[in-house]
Structures are given as structure tokens and as C-alpha cells.
Amino acid sequence: MREIVVKREAKLIDYLIENTEYSRNKIKSLLKYHSISVSGTKQVKYDTIVKPKQLILISLEKRITKIGKIDIIYEDENYLVVNKPSGMLTIATEKEASRTLYHAVRNYVKEQNKKNKIFIVHRLDRETSGLILFAKNENLKRKLQENWENIAIKRKYVAVVSGILEKKENRLISYLKENKENHVFISKDSTGKKAITNYKVIRENKNSLLEIEIETGRKNQIRVQLAELNHPILGDSKYKGQKGKRLYLHATELEIRNPLTGKILSFEAKFPRDFLKQL
């Protein structure tokens, strides 16, 4: 439970944006699920006026399903955005069919209504945490996937990599291939799938914290390109990285153009504080 004492009169949503790290979409989602109260009264309207000395309480409990807890960033009648934990598969594989993010989210929506359905739009690697978008109907899922590279206007990540980078800001362009062992590598003859990754160093000590924005969404793209620079992501044993408690890569921002309305939808999931300890 988080407590905030109001110091000036303002609209509830404006005051929370100023005094918390939450995005507008996150606050609206919290209001929708009755997770915010003012002076003991649950609130659902974002334009409620709050006044000095009132107490705002924010419940930070995650939704519990049969699979575990789900950190829901945003939800409306068409979309569901979830902050996936590191170590969880996005969808089922031959070895793991049930303990996946998809099954957890599917259980969650069916607990509300057995007729509800959910459709996954894109994926993250098992070891990567962060934002994943789901569609609540198949037609929307199809519209999103058919033009995903253009619909996904912004895809940002935060990563901790080994060492200090000589170039503090760079645009990486590579051509990626995959072998029979599912290992992705950079082609030397410019054949394969083109991958473009932009990075900027935002903090460094013994290691470096990077803000990353991708222009393409290839498998293991960020991991392979940073390993090629001899600055692999911490915890990435598959691509030259040091051993760690997890892979220190987190999908922190997603911005899409809603194919239903043409309007921009922006979502954010702050990177775990543990990332800073690795510097």
C-alpha cells in the first residue's frame, strides 16, 4: 500500500502524475480496478478533485491467478498490457505447456467472464522482462500483427552490459541468421534479416546501463548485437555474458498507433531497481 498526503488542490490524475512515477495509462488502470482511494473512498474518476491534507492510498497488489501474479499495466475493452517477469515463457513450448504468461493472462480474463478470450500480439525472450501487449479479440490481433513494424512506433528497453562502452551513443545495423541449434549470429556477408538497434549510455561505473530503442524486432537482436561489441548483457550466458541472477534486459516502453482509432497509446514499465546494483 502506498500513501500520499495531498499538498495542493488538483485533479486526482494530475496530482498523481506529478507525485508518482506512474503514467497516465497506469493511473487510469488503477482507478478502473478500484486500487485508488481518497480519504477512505474508492475512486474511479480521474478528474476527481483532491484537496490539501487528504490521504491518497494506492493498492499495489498484483492480480492473482492460478498460475501466479500478473502485473497489469493497462487494460480496456480491447487491450491488456502486462509487465512480464524474467524467467517466464511468453507462450507454450514442447517442454512447457502451461506455466506461461499467456496461460496466466488467459486465466485472469476468464475469471472475469468464461466467454472472454485473449490473443498474444508479440513476444519477449523467456529471460527478458517487461511490456507485452495482448488483444482481446482475434480481428484486432490480426490487424496488429499484419503491420506490427509500423504500428509499434516506439519499443524501448533498458539493459546492463559488461564494461564501459567507447561510444556512448550508437546505431547498430546487422544482418542476423539462426543455426539449427536456435543460436542467432551476425552474418558476415550482409545476408539474413536486417536488425537495427539504437543505444545510449545513461549511467556507468564498472558496467554500463543502456537505454535502447529498436527499429526492428528480430529474435535475440539486442543480445546478439551487444555481444558482438564485446559488451554482452549481464546474465546472458547464451551470448558471451557473465552469469547472473537473471538476464538484465527489460522492455520498458511501448508506443503503438491504435489501428481502431489512429490514436497513439503509450505504455511504460519501470526497470527493476536491481539493475542499478549491477553497475
SULHU-V140940 format. One record per run of one state. SS is the DSSP state (helix for helix, strand for strand, loop for the rest). FROM is the first residue (numbers start at 1). TO is the last residue. Records with the same first field share a line. If there is no record, write none. Layout:
SS=FROM-TO, FROM-TO
This chain:
loop=1-1, 6-9, 20-23, 33-35, 39-40, 43-48, 51-54, 59-62, 65-68, 71-71, 76-78, 85-88, 90-99, 113-118, 121-128, 136-137, 147-147, 162-168, 179-183, 187-192, 205-207, 215-220, 229-232, 234-236, 240-248, 258-263, 269-273, 278-279
strand=2-5, 10-11, 36-38, 41-42, 49-50, 55-58, 63-64, 69-70, 72-75, 79-84, 89-89, 100-100, 119-120, 129-135, 152-161, 169-178, 184-186, 193-204, 208-214, 233-233, 249-257, 264-268
helix=12-19, 24-32, 101-112, 138-146, 148-151, 221-228, 237-239, 274-277
